Amino acid sequence: MQLFCHGHKVRLSQIHPPYSALIPLLLICVTVYVGVQIFNFKNSPYLTAGKRLLVADYALVVAVGVGAFVGSYCFHNIKLTKFVVNETKPLFQLVQFQQPPIMAVLAAIGLGFVVSFLFFMEGNISASIVNKPSNKLKKGSSFHYDMLVTGVINAILSVFCLPW
């Protein structure tokens, strides 16, 4: 298949090599495999139990490091498309709250309900796990402080169009 790029005929394989989609998939598989293998090291007979748990605790960090190393050094000569930043537009901008379209308001209400339900369920599930009688914990003075902090952080990030 041929495309026109800046007035020149270019084959699609010159723009996106056929293997460019497989490289991220390969890196994901390498990272997950390394992470699972290191995490499962806690069930092995090697080292003491404390050291095995310490190694398993750092499985994610080591797996991401190995994946980054493989991606950087094993595939350094493969040219992939780069993310282009538009320098003329501001990097961050405030949300325009003046007269949003009605569909945007309805979509925000629906998504806001789903996200608030998610936060509510996550908070209650983690609280019920932590507050088991076998843990012998007492409710502190700031029992729902985590939900307040989460709400304030999400509100601030939402105003600046940042992900949370």
N, C-alpha and C positions, 0 to 999 in steps of 0.2 A: 504494500500500500504506500502511495506517495502523497505527501502533503506539501503545501507551499509555506515556507518560512522566510520572511523578509524578501519575498520575490524569487526565491530559489527553490527548486524541487529538492525535497529531502525525503528519504525513506523513513518510515516510522521507526525502524530499528536503530536509526542513527540518533533519533531524539530520545527514545526510551529503549535501551537494549532489552532483549527478551528476558534476560535473567534479572533485571532490576526489581521485579516484583517478588522474586524468590529469595533475594538476599535478606530482607526484613523477616520473612517467614523462617528462614534458616537461623537467623540470630535469635528469634523468639524461641525456637525449639531448643537451641543450645542453652540459652539462659534458663529455661524451665527445667531442662534435663539436669543441668549442673545444680540448680537450686534444690530440686527434689532429691538428688543423690546425696547432697551434703546434709539436707534436713533429715533424711533417713539414716544418717550416720549415728544418730542417737540410739538406734536399735542394734548397733553392731557390738561385738565383744571387745573392740579395741579401746584403749584408754580407760580412764575411770569414768564413772557415771557423770560426775560434775564437768569433766572436760568434754565429754560427748555432748552434753547439753549446751555447753559454751560454744562448741563448733556448730551445733544445729541452730543456735540463736543467730549466728552471723551468716546463715546460708543465703539469705536474700542479697546481702551486701556483696558477698563473694561471687554469687551468680551474675549479678549485674556487672561487676567488674570484669569477669571473664567474658561476658557477652560484649562489653564495650571494647575489650582488648581484641577479641576475634574480629569485631567489626572494623576496628581502626587499623589493625596491622595485617590481617589476612586479606582484606578487601581494599587495601589502600590504592591500588592501581585501577579500580573500577570507577568510572566516572558516572556519578548519579546527578540528577537534577538538584539544584540548590534552591533553597527558599529565598525568594527575592523580597526585600523590604522596600516599601514605597517611602522614600525620604521626604516627599512633598506633603504627605498627610501627617498629622500628629499621631504619636504612638499611643497615647491614652487620651480619651475624651470623656466628658461627663455624659450621662444619659440625658436625652432631651425629654423632659417630663411634660412639656407644654402640648396639650391636646393630642394624645396618642390615638391612633385608629382604634375603633371599638373592637376589632378582631384581635389586636395586640393586647388589649385589656382582658378580654375573655381568655386568651391563651395564657396570659400571666396568672390569672386567677386559677385556671386549671392546673398549671404547672406548680404554682405556689402551694395548692392544696396537696398535690402528690408529694412534693418535697417536705412539707411540714409533717405529713403523715409518716414519711420515711424517717425523719429526725425523731418524731415521737416514738415510733416503734423501736428504733435503734437505742434510744435512751432508756426505754422501759425494759428492753431485753437485756441490755448490759447491766442495768440496775438490779434486775431480778437475779442475774447470775452472780453479781458481786454480793448482794445482800442475802445470800443463803445463810441459814442459821449455823451451818458448820463453819462459816468464816468468822462468826462472833464479832461482827462489826456494828458500830453504833452510828446513827444518823448524825451528821455534823450540822453546824449552823448554816452552812451554805450548800444544802442538799441539791438544789436545782440550779446552782450557779453555773454548771457546765452548759445547760440549755440557754441561759442568758448570754454567756460568752459566745456560744455558737451562733445565736441569733444576731448579735451585734456585729460579729465578723462577717456573716453572710450579707447583712444589710450594707455594710461599708463596701464590700467587694462588689455587690450588685450595682451600686451607684457608679462605680468606676468601670463597669463592664468587664470585670475580671472573673475568672472561674473560681468556684469554691467547691 
